[in-house]
Amino acid sequence: MLAALVSVLFKPIRAGIAVFMAVAALFGGILGFEKAEISHKKDGCLASFAVISDTHLTEANGRREVLEIGLEDMSKAKDRLDAFVVDGDITDNGEIPVWESFALAMSKYDISDNNIMVIGNHDTWGSDDPAVTKENFIKYNKLATGREITEVYYSTEINGCPAIILGSEGDHVSATVSDTQIEWFAQQMEAASQTGKPIFIFFHQPVNDTHGLPYTWEMNKDDGPGTGGIGDASDRILEIIKQYKNVFYISGHIHAGFSTADDGTVYSSVEKYDGYTLINTPCYMYSDFLRGGNFLNGTGFVVEVYENEVLFRARNFISGIWQPKYDAVIELK
């Protein structure tokens, strides 16, 4: 009973903090940061998309408005985005009124012809029955993006680049990934590799023990291996990824702000490996004061694909400010 009461009281507080930090971000332009509309960094861009994560919408006042500031920034891009991705925890509780609120926000802004939704653990909490949460995700995916899907995992493309969306089939913090989804993923990866294009994978949960996990999950040194990551299916997914080159696995979930290996923090937002790159997207709605990285909310990446490289450009979509300190350039093989 006490826990429920604390939760009810804390939600409007968090909403207020989100609004306050959004207002603070709006003033970033006067502090000398690089404020500019979204446009390609250089000529020859083959595909571009924006990705944010963890919007954590509730019925609390302010949260949808904080999201809409960022959506408006994307809709005004000088170079129209080929896709827009929300990488999970779109809602805070998976309840119908909140899905309706997200769909309403999406209907107001013409960002891209290819909007992509990823299911997060919070999105599975609208019902004790996984079949109901799956049905809700499928329904509001169509309402918000126009996309018809039959599972919480599916594939599409971003201007010719394969995009594979994975999703939890259960209602736990870690992901529930069936053998059927793993087999489907392996087939999708093999087909994607034949295109010769970079492959983008979107899954809310990070690969186990990456981006400073398990410590960065709740800053608890006693958390064991795998905490805060995909969970049991992590090794199987990573082994499939390792078979291919030019693979980009994009996650959210841990609520860590932008950080690089040079920041002296316990994690990096972008981890480069031989043939694949792991990218963790900051929490859009909440600020991160705990992990030592960039703490403002409203952040995400604009990704640009070129013939020989992929650029991950850090941006605060609330203030319209580029944050080049956290950019990453990955050369294609």
C-alpha positions, 0 to 999 in steps of 0.5 A: 500500500505504501509503495503504491502511494509513493508511486502515485505521489512521485509521478507528478514530481518526475513530470515536473522535473521533466518539464523543468529540465525541458525548459532549461534545455530550451535556454541551451542556445544562449550558452554557446552550444551549436543550435541549428535545424536538422540537416545532413552534416555533409553531401551524399547522405544515403539515409537518415533517421532520428532515434529517441528512447524512454519517453515514459508517457503518463497521464501526468500533465507535461509529459506529452508536451515535453515529447511534442517539443522534440517531435516539432524539432524533427518535423522542421528538419531541413533534410526530411528524415527517412525514419523516426524511431522510438526505442521502447518504454514509449509509455510508463505503464502500457495503459490505453489512455497513455497509448492514445496520448502517444498516438495523438502526439504523433498525429500532430507532426509530419516527421517521416513517412516511416515511423518505427515503434519498439516495445519496452518493458514498461509498455508490457505492464498494461495488463497481466496477460501478455496477449493483451499487451501484445494486442495493444502494441499492435493496435497503437502501432498502426494508429500512431504509425500506420504500420500493420504488424502481427508480432512485437517483432518485425522488420522494415527498411530505412531508405534501403537499409535493413531495420530489424525490430526485436521485442520482449514477449513477456512482462519482465524488466529483462526481455522474454525472447522466444525460440521462434523470435530468435530463429526469425531474427537469424533468418532476417539477419541473413537476408539483410546481409545480402543487401550489402547495406548497414543493418540496424537492429532496434531492441529496448534492452541492451546486450548484457554487460555492455554500456557499464552494465550491470552497475549502470542499471541502478548504480548497485555494485551487488547487481549480478551479470546480466542485470539491466540487459536483454537477459537470458537470450542475450548471448544467442542474439549477440552470436547471431550479430557477430556473424555479420559486418556493419551491424548497429544494435541500438538500445535504450532502457538504462536511462544513461545520458550521453557519455564517451570513453573520455568522460571518465564515467563508467560507461560509453554510449557507443561501443565499437567492436569488430563488425558491429557497434552497440549504441545506447540511446539516452532516456528522453523524458528523464534527466540522468544525474547519477552516472556522470554523463550529459544530464539534460533530457530531450536527447537522442541521435540523428543517424546518417548513412554514407557510402563509407561510414555511418554518423551518430550525431548527438542532439537535444531535440528540445533545444534544437542543439547539436552536441558534437562531443558525443558524436560517433563515426563508424567506418563501414567495412 
